[in-house]
Amino acid sequence: MLLHINHHSGIPIYRQVMDQIRYQILSGVIEESEQLPSVRDLSSQIKVNPMTISKAYAFLEMEGLLDRRRGVGLFAAGLTKSTKKTNSSALVTDKLEKVANDAISLGLNREQFTQIANDVFNDLEAKNNK
């Protein structure tokens, strides 16, 4: 599992870990029932305190994205289509809120923002359908 931590972003490290693991589960990079690295292994890999990883894992477990198997470890949970859609929508909404805030700060209006978003989406959709 590959995670990138930005120590200067202002976003708490446990949130960065959660967001990246959540994205990897929802996008299928981490497959259903795939075992995640132990707290100790992941913390040494990305050079953060083990309690940071433990906190991120605990929150993801509470969200239902991880299953804990006593004595074995943590695994990506099997998600229903509804749960996956809800979590995916929440993830995209969070990212869009940040982008929309930037657009407003830069003086773009709703029509300009919507046009840019549509253009970007259409370009990426065309590239992915090739």
C-alpha distance (Angstrom), angle and dihedral (degrees) to the residues before:
residue distance angle dihedral
M1 . . .
L2 3.77 . .
L3 3.81 119.1 .
H4 3.79 128.5 173.6
I5 3.79 117.1 -152.0
N6 3.79 121.0 -162.5
H7 3.80 107.6 -159.2
H8 3.81 91.3 -171.0
S9 3.81 100.4 49.8
G10 3.80 97.0 92.1
I11 3.81 89.2 -126.8
P12 3.81 111.7 119.0
I13 3.79 112.1 -106.5
Y14 3.81 93.6 -123.9
R15 3.84 88.3 56.5
Q16 3.80 91.3 50.0
V17 3.81 89.4 51.1
M18 3.81 91.8 47.1
D19 3.80 93.9 47.5
Q20 3.79 93.8 49.2
I21 3.81 94.9 45.8
R22 3.82 90.8 45.0
Y23 3.81 90.0 51.9
Q24 3.80 92.3 47.4
I25 3.81 91.9 51.0
L26 3.81 94.4 46.2
S27 3.82 93.4 45.8
G28 3.81 93.1 47.9
V29 3.81 96.7 -114.1
I30 3.80 85.5 120.2
E31 3.78 104.7 43.4
E32 3.79 127.8 -144.0
S33 3.82 111.5 -78.2
E34 3.81 92.0 11.3
Q35 3.79 111.5 144.1
L36 3.79 117.4 -119.8
P37 3.80 122.0 -140.1
S38 3.79 115.6 -88.8
V39 3.79 117.9 -97.9
R40 3.78 90.1 -107.1
D41 3.82 94.4 48.2
L42 3.81 95.4 47.5
S43 3.80 93.8 43.8
S44 3.80 91.7 53.0
Q45 3.82 91.3 44.0
I46 3.81 94.1 55.7
K47 3.81 94.7 27.8
V48 3.80 100.2 -121.7
N49 3.79 134.0 127.8
P50 3.84 112.4 -78.1
M51 3.82 89.7 -128.5
T52 3.81 88.2 62.9
I53 3.80 91.0 57.7
S54 3.79 91.7 42.4
K55 3.82 90.1 53.9
A56 3.81 92.5 48.9
Y57 3.80 91.9 48.0
A58 3.83 91.4 48.3
F59 3.80 92.4 53.1
L60 3.82 92.2 46.8
E61 3.79 89.1 49.7
M62 3.82 90.2 51.8
E63 3.82 88.7 50.9
G64 3.79 88.9 55.3
L65 3.80 95.0 -116.0
L66 3.81 94.1 112.9
D67 3.80 131.9 45.4
R68 3.79 120.1 -153.0
R69 3.78 116.6 -144.7
R70 3.78 109.8 -165.5
G71 3.75 112.7 -117.4
V72 3.80 92.2 3.8
G73 3.82 108.7 63.3
L74 3.78 143.1 -119.1
F75 3.79 124.0 -38.3
A76 3.80 135.3 -173.7
A77 3.78 107.1 -96.2
G78 3.76 123.5 -123.1
L79 3.79 105.5 -108.1
T80 3.77 127.3 -154.9
K81 3.81 116.5 -129.7
S82 3.79 88.8 -108.7
T83 3.80 93.8 51.8
K84 3.79 91.7 45.4
K85 3.82 91.5 49.3
T86 3.81 92.4 48.2
N87 3.80 93.2 48.8
S88 3.80 92.8 43.8
S89 3.81 91.3 50.5
A90 3.80 91.3 49.3
L91 3.81 91.1 49.9
V92 3.82 93.2 50.0
T93 3.81 91.8 43.7
D94 3.80 90.4 54.4
K95 3.81 91.4 51.6
L96 3.82 92.7 44.8
E97 3.80 91.3 51.6
K98 3.80 89.3 58.2
V99 3.80 92.8 47.1
A100 3.82 92.6 45.5
N101 3.80 89.8 50.3
D102 3.81 89.2 52.9
A103 3.82 90.9 48.1
I104 3.81 91.5 51.6
S105 3.81 91.1 46.8
L106 3.81 89.0 52.2
G107 3.80 91.7 51.6
L108 3.80 99.8 -108.1
N109 3.78 117.0 148.5
R110 3.82 126.5 -137.0
E111 3.82 93.9 -95.0
Q112 3.81 92.8 51.4
F113 3.80 91.8 46.5
T114 3.81 92.5 47.7
Q115 3.80 92.0 47.9
I116 3.81 92.3 50.5
A117 3.82 91.2 46.8
N118 3.82 91.6 49.2
D119 3.81 92.4 47.5
V120 3.80 92.5 49.7
F121 3.81 92.3 45.8
N122 3.81 92.7 48.3
D123 3.82 92.2 48.3
L124 3.80 92.8 49.8
E125 3.79 93.0 43.9
A126 3.82 90.2 52.4
K127 3.83 91.4 49.4
N128 3.80 92.0 48.8
N129 3.80 93.2 49.1
K130 3.81 94.1 54.8
